[in-house]
Structure formats: C-alpha cells, structure tokens
C-alpha cells in the first residue's frame, strides 16, 4: 500500500472516467501499454482487482467503485494544495478550469476570453462546455475550478455568485412578425421546440409555459439553440432563447423575435465553485470580468 503514487491515482481516475484504455492513455499523454502497466502495479499494491476488462470497455469492480470515491477525494485535496499556493500569490494567475453551459458559452466566451487575456496575461484559462449536471459532477470531483451556470443551484457544497439577469425571448417564423406575441397560456397550444433533456434552459422554458417534459405537444428536441432557431425558420414551430443569443442565432434564419409582456421570463446567470476551494477570493475578479464581458450582449 505504501508504494501507491499520485501518478497511479491519476491514471486510475482517468481510466475509471473514460472506461477505455486508449482514451484514458491519450488524456494522460502516455502510451496505452504504459497505462496498463501502472494500473496492474496499482492493483498489485492493493491486492484487489479494480477493473473488469472487456474487449471494448473496462468497468469498475465493486471494490473499484469504492476506491474511486476515495481516490478522487485525495486527488481533489492535492489539487487544492496547489490552489492554496496560487491564492497566496494573489490575482488570477496560473491554470483556471472554467465550465460553461451551452446556452451561454457561444455568446459570452469570445468577449470573456479576450478580456481575461488582456487583463490577466498570467492566467492559463481552460474552458469546458457541457450541461449543468456534468459541470456539477466535474466541479465536485475537482476537474473544474468554477462554472458559469443558471442559478439557483442550492447545493451546500458549492458557493454561488449571481452575475446578471437575462430575459428570455420568443422566436417565431418571419411570417408571424406582425402577429401579437402570444401569452404563456397560448404557448401551451403551440409547437414549442425545446433543447433535449439535460439542458437547464429546457426546464426554464417548460416552467415559463407551465408545461411538463412529458407532454407530447412540447415538440421536437434539439441539441443546440442554433438547431432550434433554424427549425423555426423552416416553419416547424416556435422556441425560446436567451437575450444574449439573439444576435448570433437569428442572423442567418428567416425568423422574428418577440418579447413578452411584463413580467418577462428571465434567468439568473451566476458563477459557482466548491465551497472549499482556496481560490474563492480570486473568483470575485473572475465574476467582475464575466459581468463586463456580458454587458454588451444583454
């Protein structure tokens, strides 16, 4: 047991996450045979099998599942030691792993990355775009430092900082440009195009219309706002998008944008991070940069 190394734990965590030796080896920047040797050595030190090896995939054994939870705690604690040193240096410096949900990333990141590059040249920014549940999982495992998501999250393990409030707008075929904007009650009888399950923006749209995800007239599911807007342009239905997405998503589709009567539907966008992260004071600087980058598109 005393011969277990942090390197082996990182290789183990990568293999547990990807379930494939080749992909895990690529992420760890080593050869597949070298990864296999390290995993075998780790299993030898433990006297237990960590993985069930299949022809195309590997799976954690029952012991491996328990070991994975402890290993991730250790790796997260080690990473936070590095964060503690960075926090002591002051300012946003070194590596920062930032997650962003897909209904924000394409519209905010260009301005944010440019602003951070100019104001914090010593910052090494790594961006991860994926849905909220995955961002929360990766934050909890220490694979991300912070994430930009829709609030509230209401998880005691994470700190939240509200950044801005953003209205949701209705996108309809261009032929309906002169028609009154329908009420939320009227939307329930229309073909409402939504993002697929897993996107928090889907839940926000359903909530505004007082619909449930299982109602069949919710329409088609898309993987991106771009897909939904193009489908609207083809006359298939209507959709809701956030205000910041309007300039990008409506410029190449024959659609019109309508704004609802007050109180308008809206979402609160914020920054979240692990409550235990030593970099918490630095995230205030990041929050300010996000607010400044978002101002022109709201």
C-alpha positions in Angstrom: 0.0 0.0 0.0 2.8 2.4 0.8 4.0 2.2 -2.9 0.9 3.8 -4.3 1.8 7.0 -6.1 -0.3 10.1 -7.1 0.6 9.4 -10.7 -1.1 6.0 -10.4 -4.1 7.5 -8.8 -4.4 10.0 -11.7 -4.1 7.2 -14.2 -6.7 5.2 -12.3 -9.1 8.1 -12.2 -8.7 8.7 -15.9 -9.4 5.1 -16.8 -12.4 5.0 -14.4 -13.8 8.1 -16.1 -13.3 7.1 -19.7 -13.8 3.3 -19.4 -11.3 2.7 -22.2 -7.5 2.3 -22.0 -6.8 4.1 -25.3 -8.8 7.2 -24.4 -7.5 7.3 -20.9 -3.9 7.0 -22.1 -4.5 9.9 -24.6 -5.7 12.1 -21.8 -2.8 11.2 -19.6 -0.3 11.7 -22.5 1.2 8.3 -22.1 1.1 5.1 -24.2 -1.6 2.5 -23.6 0.8 -0.2 -22.6 2.4 2.2 -20.0 -1.0 2.9 -18.6 -1.8 -0.8 -18.4 1.4 -1.4 -16.5 0.6 1.3 -14.0 -2.9 0.0 -13.4 -1.6 -3.5 -12.9 1.0 -2.3 -10.4 -1.7 -0.4 -8.5 -3.9 -3.5 -8.4 -0.8 -5.5 -7.2 -0.2 -3.0 -4.4 -3.8 -3.2 -3.3 -4.2 -6.9 -3.7 -7.5 -6.3 -5.4 -8.9 -6.0 -9.0 -10.1 -2.5 -9.8 -11.5 -3.1 -13.3 -13.4 -5.7 -15.2 -11.6 -5.9 -18.6 -13.8 -6.3 -21.7 -12.9 -6.3 -25.4 -14.0 -2.7 -25.9 -14.6 -1.3 -22.5 -13.5 -1.6 -18.9 -15.7 -1.3 -15.9 -15.0 -0.7 -12.2 -15.4 -3.6 -9.9 -17.4 -3.2 -6.7 -14.1 -2.6 -4.9 -13.0 -0.2 -7.7 -16.1 1.9 -7.2 -15.3 2.4 -3.5 -11.6 3.0 -4.3 -12.6 5.6 -7.0 -14.5 7.7 -4.5 -11.6 7.8 -2.1 -9.0 8.4 -4.8 -11.0 11.4 -6.2 -11.1 12.9 -2.7 -7.3 12.5 -2.4 -6.7 14.0 -5.9 -9.1 16.9 -5.2 -7.3 17.6 -1.9 -3.9 17.6 -3.7 -5.1 19.9 -6.4 -6.4 22.3 -3.7 -2.9 22.4 -2.2 -1.8 23.9 -5.5 -4.8 26.2 -5.5 -3.8 27.4 -2.0 -0.3 28.3 -3.3 -1.9 30.2 -6.2 -4.3 32.0 -3.9 -1.3 33.2 -1.8 0.3 34.7 -4.9 -2.7 37.0 -5.4 -4.7 37.7 -8.6 -5.8 35.4 -11.3 -2.7 33.5 -12.3 -1.8 30.0 -13.5 -4.3 27.4 -14.7 -8.0 28.1 -14.3 -10.5 25.4 -15.4 -13.8 27.0 -16.2 -17.0 25.3 -17.1 -19.8 27.0 -19.1 -23.3 25.7 -20.1 -24.0 25.5 -23.9 -26.7 28.3 -23.8 -24.1 30.8 -22.6 -20.7 29.6 -24.0 -21.0 30.7 -27.7 -22.3 34.2 -26.8 -20.2 35.1 -23.8 -16.9 33.3 -24.2 -15.4 35.3 -27.1 -15.7 38.5 -25.2 -14.7 36.9 -21.9 -11.6 35.2 -23.2 -10.4 38.3 -24.9 -11.0 40.4 -21.8 -9.1 38.0 -19.5 -6.2 37.7 -21.9 -5.8 41.4 -21.8 -6.4 42.0 -18.1 -4.7 38.8 -16.7 -1.9 37.7 -19.0 -0.6 35.3 -16.5 -3.9 33.3 -16.5 -3.9 30.0 -18.3 -7.6 29.5 -19.0 -9.1 26.1 -19.9 -12.7 26.1 -20.9 -15.2 23.2 -20.7 -18.6 23.5 -22.3 -21.3 21.0 -21.2 -24.7 20.7 -19.5 -25.2 21.7 -15.8 -25.4 18.2 -14.3 -22.0 17.3 -15.8 -20.4 20.6 -14.8 -21.6 20.0 -11.2 -20.2 16.5 -11.2 -16.8 17.6 -12.6 -16.7 20.5 -10.1 -17.3 18.1 -7.2 -14.6 15.8 -8.5 -12.1 18.7 -8.7 -11.8 18.5 -12.5 -13.1 22.1 -12.8 -12.4 25.1 -10.6 -15.6 27.1 -11.4 -18.5 27.2 -13.7 -21.0 29.6 -15.2 -24.5 28.3 -14.9 -28.1 29.3 -14.4 -28.9 29.9 -10.7 -30.1 28.9 -8.2 -28.1 25.7 -7.6 -29.0 25.3 -3.9 -26.2 22.8 -3.2 -24.4 23.4 0.2 -21.2 22.0 -1.3 -20.9 25.0 -3.8 -20.7 28.7 -3.4 -22.8 30.9 -5.7 -22.3 34.4 -7.0 -25.1 35.9 -9.1 -23.7 37.8 -12.1 -26.6 39.1 -14.2 -30.3 38.5 -15.0 -31.3 37.8 -18.6 -34.7 37.9 -20.3 -35.9 35.0 -22.5 -37.4 35.9 -25.9 -39.8 34.2 -28.3 -38.5 33.2 -31.8 -41.2 32.7 -34.5 -41.2 32.3 -38.3 -40.7 35.7 -40.1 -44.2 35.5 -41.5 -45.5 36.0 -38.0 -43.6 39.2 -37.4 -46.8 41.4 -37.3 -48.8 39.0 -35.1 -49.2 39.8 -31.4 -46.8 38.0 -29.1 -48.7 35.1 -27.6 -49.2 34.7 -23.9 -47.6 31.9 -21.9 -51.0 30.2 -21.9 -51.2 30.4 -25.7 -47.7 28.9 -26.0 -49.0 25.7 -24.4 -51.1 25.1 -27.5 -48.3 25.8 -30.0 -45.5 23.5 -31.2 -42.7 24.6 -28.8 -39.3 23.4 -29.8 -37.0 22.6 -26.9 -33.5 21.6 -26.1 -33.0 18.0 -25.2 -33.1 16.6 -21.7 -30.2 17.6 -19.5 -30.2 21.3 -20.5 -31.4 23.6 -17.7 -32.7 26.0 -20.3 -35.2 23.4 -21.3 -36.6 23.3 -17.8 -36.8 27.1 -17.6 -38.8 27.2 -20.9 -41.1 24.5 -19.7 -41.6 26.2 -16.3 -42.5 29.5 -18.0 -45.1 27.8 -20.1 -46.3 25.7 -17.2 -45.6 22.5 -19.1 -44.0 19.2 -18.1 -41.3 17.5 -20.0 -43.6 14.5 -20.7 -46.3 16.5 -22.5 -46.3 15.4 -26.2 -47.0 18.7 -27.7 -43.7 20.1 -26.4 -42.5 19.4 -29.9 -39.1 18.4 -31.1 -35.9 18.3 -29.1 -32.7 19.9 -30.3 -29.1 19.7 -29.2 -28.4 23.4 -29.6 -30.2 26.7 -29.8 -28.9 27.0 -33.4 -30.8 23.9 -34.4 -34.0 25.2 -32.8 -33.8 28.6 -34.5 -33.2 27.0 -37.9 -36.2 24.7 -37.4 -38.3 27.7 -36.5 -37.1 29.4 -39.7 -38.3 26.4 -41.6 -41.8 26.9 -40.2 -41.8 23.9 -37.9 -42.7 25.7 -34.6 -41.6 28.4 -32.2 -38.9 28.4 -29.5 -37.5 30.4 -26.6 -33.9 31.6 -26.5 -31.9 33.8 -24.1 -31.5 37.5 -25.0 -27.7 37.2 -25.4 -28.2 34.5 -28.2 -30.4 36.8 -30.4 -27.6 38.5 -32.5 -25.8 35.2 -33.2 -28.7 32.8 -33.7 -31.2 35.0 -35.7 -28.8 36.5 -38.3 -29.0 33.5 -40.7 -32.6 32.4 -40.3 -35.9 33.8 -41.5 -37.3 34.4 -38.0 -38.6 37.2 -35.9 -38.0 37.9 -32.2 -40.8 38.8 -29.8 -40.6 40.0 -26.2 -43.3 39.0 -23.7 -45.3 41.4 -21.6 -44.1 42.1 -18.1 -43.2 40.2 -16.0 -40.9 38.8 -18.7 -39.5 35.3 -18.3 -35.8 35.5 -17.2 -32.9 33.5 -15.9 -30.2 34.4 -13.4 -26.7 33.6 -14.5 -24.0 33.1 -11.9 -20.6 31.7 -11.1 -20.3 28.6 -8.8 -17.3 26.9 -7.3 -16.6 24.4 -4.5 -17.1 26.0 -1.1 -13.7 24.5 0.0 -11.7 25.9 -2.9 -8.9 28.2 -1.7 -9.2 30.3 -4.8 -12.6 31.6 -3.8 -11.3 35.2 -3.2 -9.9 35.2 -6.8 -13.3 34.3 -8.2 -14.5 37.8 -7.4 -12.1 39.0 -10.0 -13.4 36.4 -12.5 -17.0 37.4 -11.7 -16.3 41.0 -12.5 -14.7 40.1 -15.8 -17.8 38.0 -16.7 -20.1 40.8 -15.9 -18.1 43.2 -18.0 -18.0 40.8 -20.9 -21.7 40.2 -20.7 -22.8 43.8 -20.6 -22.7 44.5 -24.4 -24.8 41.4 -25.3 -27.6 41.9 -22.8 
